[in-house]
Amino acid sequence: MAPPDTSHEPTTIDLEREQGLTIVWDDEAVSHFGLEELRVNCPCAECRGLRDRGAPVWPKPTSPQPLRAEGAELVGAWGVSLRWNDGHSTGIYAWDVLRAWSEA
């Protein structure tokens, strides 16, 4: 017997560039993510490597303040990539990861 499908798709994605990301899911659950939470937990290889070494991901001495999301782009049907005002833009936030963060 196959396990039940527990994945959820977003129906609405709202990026407030100075506040955070809000996602309404297909089961009507709503998730809110602050900008700093997203930036510090960027899933790209560079940021994961920094976290693994105990080094800061953000802010760095040269980081612009305040943090701001300059834009967002859908990545296929499985996630979103954010472009930050510090020039970083390589992290892809997968829907299943965002949903798990919101449920934790």
Phi, psi and omega in degrees: 000131181285144176293153179296148178284114181254008179281150179229147179251145176285143173256333178220134177233121183234115176261115171263106193303336180251002184238300184167193184244132176240131179236130170257126184266167182295346175259013178074004172293149180239132178241136177240134178230124177286155181301314182296319177303315180293314184294315181295329182257024179309131185275005182291162182299319180300311182290322176299318178298317177299313180298319180299329179271359181078014180270151180290140174274316178202143356276156172251165182306331182263004183292134176292145178237138356280164176296141181213140172271121182278338180179174179216151179219133176292142178245100184056218179254013188239000179183188181222143176248135180252144176250122187259158180287356173267007178092352182282139181203019186264351181281134175247118181268105182287145181303316182295326178290315178299318180297317179297318177301319184288337181268349183284000000 
